[in-house]
Amino acid sequence: MANQDFMRFSLGVYTREQTQAVLDKILSWNRAGLPSQFAVVIQTGGKLIGYCGFFHQVVDEKNEIEIGYRLHPNYWNQGLITEAAGAVRDHAFRDLKLPRVISLIHPENIASRRVAEKIGMALEKQTIYRGFPTNVFSLSREQWLQEHVA
Ligand SMILES: CC(C)(COP(=O)(O)OP(=O)(O)OC[C@H]1O[C@@H](n2cnc3c(N)ncnc32)[C@H](O)[C@@H]1OP(=O)(O)O)[C@@H](O)C(=O)NCCC(=O)NCCS
């Protein structure tokens, strides 16, 4: 999280203390049995290269579960986060039985938008989130079931 590209489309890089605070929050969700983040690990060699999983958000005064992701720039554009986010989406609906998931995406973040679209999400609305214009992508359990019941 000290890497500028890893932290693109956020408020900037994090200090070690800020990073620790994020990790503590994620681990507290794990301990409470709530949806949380996963490490993204390259299968060959086991190197940690990013994260992909769930965040708890309040958007337009509504509690939402977001699928969020970041990847080390050396690994961009190889389809890795599409693979990870697709697995997280299936976990959300198949195992956790969530009613819906969203992704909060900066209007200029084309790569993130593509990932959201490739895992079946569609633009639901534009809003102001934490003071910034934000695109809300979403996918409902019903929409997912239509694609996954065969
Ligand atoms: C967003 C991010 C996680 C994507 O990870 P990734 O593993 O590179 O994603 P994928 O390879 O699965 O898919 C990326 C898609 O965006 C496309 N893309 C990337 N940059 C693009 C650009 N400048 N213009 C058009 N398309 C672009 C790729 O071509 C690919 O789409 P395709 O399969 O249709 O060709 C990664 O870029 C990242 O970590 N960015 C910084 C942090 C961030 O923005 N996180 C999301 C916050 S909402």
The ligand as an ORCA input file, in Angstrom:
! r2SCAN-3c Opt
* xyz 0 1
  C      -8.167     -2.574    -11.382
  C      -7.143     -3.709    -11.293
  C      -7.324     -4.455     -9.988
  C      -7.369     -4.654    -12.486
  O      -6.572     -5.824    -12.298
  P      -6.100     -6.720    -13.543
  O      -5.717     -8.072    -13.044
  O      -5.121     -5.952    -14.339
  O      -7.477     -6.840    -14.358
  P      -7.783     -7.801    -15.592
  O      -6.513     -8.087    -16.328
  O      -8.560     -8.960    -15.065
  O      -8.762     -6.894    -16.474
  C      -8.409     -5.555    -16.802
  C      -9.225     -5.099    -18.011
  O      -9.114     -3.681    -18.159
  C      -8.626     -3.383    -19.454
  N      -7.851     -2.151    -19.355
  C      -6.860     -1.857    -18.498
  N      -6.399     -0.612    -18.702
  C      -7.149     -0.093    -19.713
  C      -7.184      1.150    -20.382
  N      -6.360      2.133    -20.043
  N      -8.091      1.326    -21.372
  C      -8.957      0.344    -21.710
  N      -8.983     -0.875    -21.106
  C      -8.079     -1.072    -20.130
  C      -7.819     -4.589    -19.836
  O      -7.605     -4.650    -21.225
  C      -8.735     -5.696    -19.316
  O      -9.908     -5.828    -20.097
  P     -10.066     -6.934    -21.281
  O      -9.899     -8.270    -20.642
  O     -11.430     -6.685    -21.808
  O      -8.990     -6.670    -22.279
  C      -5.688     -3.149    -11.364
  O      -5.573     -2.373    -12.529
  C      -5.333     -2.303    -10.135
  O      -4.937     -2.821     -9.094
  N      -5.460     -0.969    -10.298
  C      -5.134     -0.035     -9.200
  C      -6.086     -0.151     -8.050
  C      -7.533     -0.015     -8.466
  O      -7.893      0.793     -9.308
  N      -8.396     -0.826     -7.842
  C      -9.812     -0.772     -8.061
  C     -10.422      0.272     -7.203
  S     -12.195      0.364     -7.544
*
